[in-house]
């Protein structure tokens, strides 16, 4: 089954990591770096990222690519890119830590849910067909000049 995103376009593959022991805010820092990038570029960037959350996100991205390979529709992995990457909060573990004078302070161990959705870029020949059918542009204006300036004719000299 092919799911659709908010715009109604099909999503090729999806993978979700639930209950990751780390905050969603820290996960979003890594996800912002890979959103919109080619899968191979995203994997390379995650591989050398110093953030701790980059390891589980890399594993999740590899899982999403494997899901795309096993999908009913055959997809070339080189055309895949990270269409959506989001991290939402999960349940927090509530603990107490002893402080001075017999007090106890509350500590929250946060967790998050991370979701990746992959899409395939259109093939180059499909893109050429779309551009060939587009209407011709007005060629009267040259590069760097506005329409008014190109449409103006030089004034006739009076003599």
C-alpha positions in Angstrom: 0.0 0.0 0.0 1.3 3.4 -1.0 0.6 6.1 1.6 0.1 9.8 0.6 1.6 12.9 2.2 -0.3 16.1 2.9 0.0 17.3 -0.8 -1.6 14.0 -2.0 1.6 12.7 -3.7 2.6 9.1 -3.1 5.3 8.4 -0.5 7.7 5.6 -1.7 8.8 4.4 1.7 8.4 5.2 5.4 10.1 4.1 8.6 9.4 5.1 12.2 11.6 4.8 15.3 9.5 4.9 18.5 10.6 5.5 22.1 14.1 6.6 21.3 15.8 7.7 24.5 16.7 11.2 23.7 14.8 14.5 23.4 13.0 15.5 20.2 14.7 18.8 20.2 18.1 17.2 19.8 16.8 14.8 17.1 15.4 17.7 15.1 18.9 19.2 14.9 20.1 16.1 12.9 16.9 15.7 10.9 17.1 19.3 9.7 20.4 18.5 8.1 19.2 15.6 6.0 15.7 16.8 5.1 15.4 17.3 1.3 18.7 15.6 0.6 19.5 12.6 -1.6 19.6 9.3 0.4 23.3 8.7 -0.3 24.2 12.3 0.7 22.1 12.0 3.9 23.8 8.7 4.8 27.3 10.2 4.4 26.3 13.2 6.5 24.9 11.0 9.3 27.9 8.7 9.2 30.3 11.6 10.1 28.0 13.6 12.4 29.2 13.9 16.0 25.7 13.9 17.4 24.7 10.8 19.4 21.2 10.6 17.7 22.8 10.4 14.2 23.5 6.6 14.7 19.8 5.6 15.2 18.7 8.0 12.5 21.2 6.4 10.1 19.8 3.0 10.9 16.3 4.3 10.4 17.2 5.7 7.0 18.7 2.4 5.9 15.5 0.7 7.1 13.4 3.2 5.0 15.6 2.5 1.9 15.1 -1.3 2.5 11.3 -0.7 2.7 11.5 1.2 -0.7 13.4 -1.7 -2.3 10.8 -4.2 -1.1 7.8 -2.1 -2.2 5.4 -3.3 -4.9 6.5 -0.5 -7.2 10.1 -0.9 -8.4 12.1 2.2 -7.5 15.7 3.1 -8.3 17.4 3.7 -4.9 19.6 6.5 -6.4 16.5 8.6 -7.1 15.3 8.5 -3.5 15.5 11.6 -1.3 14.3 12.4 2.2 10.9 14.1 1.7 9.9 14.4 5.3 11.8 14.0 8.5 10.1 14.7 11.8 10.6 14.1 15.5 7.8 14.3 18.1 7.9 13.9 21.8 7.4 10.5 23.4 6.7 9.6 27.0 9.0 10.9 29.7 10.4 8.8 32.5 10.0 10.7 35.8 12.7 10.2 38.3 13.9 12.0 41.5 17.3 13.1 42.4 18.4 13.9 46.0 19.5 17.5 46.7 20.8 19.4 49.6 18.9 19.6 52.9 16.9 16.5 52.2 15.1 17.9 49.2 14.3 15.9 46.0 14.3 17.4 42.5 12.4 15.9 39.6 14.4 14.7 36.6 12.7 13.9 33.2 14.3 11.4 31.0 12.8 12.3 27.6 12.0 10.1 24.7 10.9 10.8 21.1 9.4 9.2 18.0 11.2 9.8 14.7 9.6 9.4 11.3 11.3 9.4 7.9 9.4 9.4 4.5 11.2 8.9 1.2 10.1 9.9 -2.3 11.6 9.3 -5.7 12.6 12.2 -7.9 11.2 12.0 -11.4 13.4 10.5 -14.1 15.2 12.9 -16.4 13.2 12.0 -19.5 10.0 12.8 -17.7 11.3 16.2 -16.8 12.3 16.9 -20.4 8.8 16.1 -21.6 7.3 18.5 -19.1 9.6 21.4 -20.2 9.1 20.7 -23.9 5.3 21.1 -23.5 5.7 24.4 -21.6 4.6 27.6 -23.4 7.4 29.6 -25.1 8.7 32.5 -23.2 8.7 36.1 -24.5 12.0 36.5 -26.1 11.9 40.3 -26.7 13.5 41.0 -23.4 17.2 40.2 -23.1 18.9 39.0 -20.0 19.2 41.6 -17.3 16.6 44.0 -18.8 13.0 44.4 -17.8 10.1 44.1 -20.3 9.6 47.9 -20.5 13.2 48.6 -21.3 13.4 46.0 -24.1 10.1 47.0 -25.6 11.1 50.7 -25.8 12.2 51.9 -29.2 15.0 54.5 -29.5 13.6 58.0 -30.1 13.9 59.3 -33.6 16.5 62.0 -33.9 15.1 65.4 -35.0 17.3 67.3 -37.4 
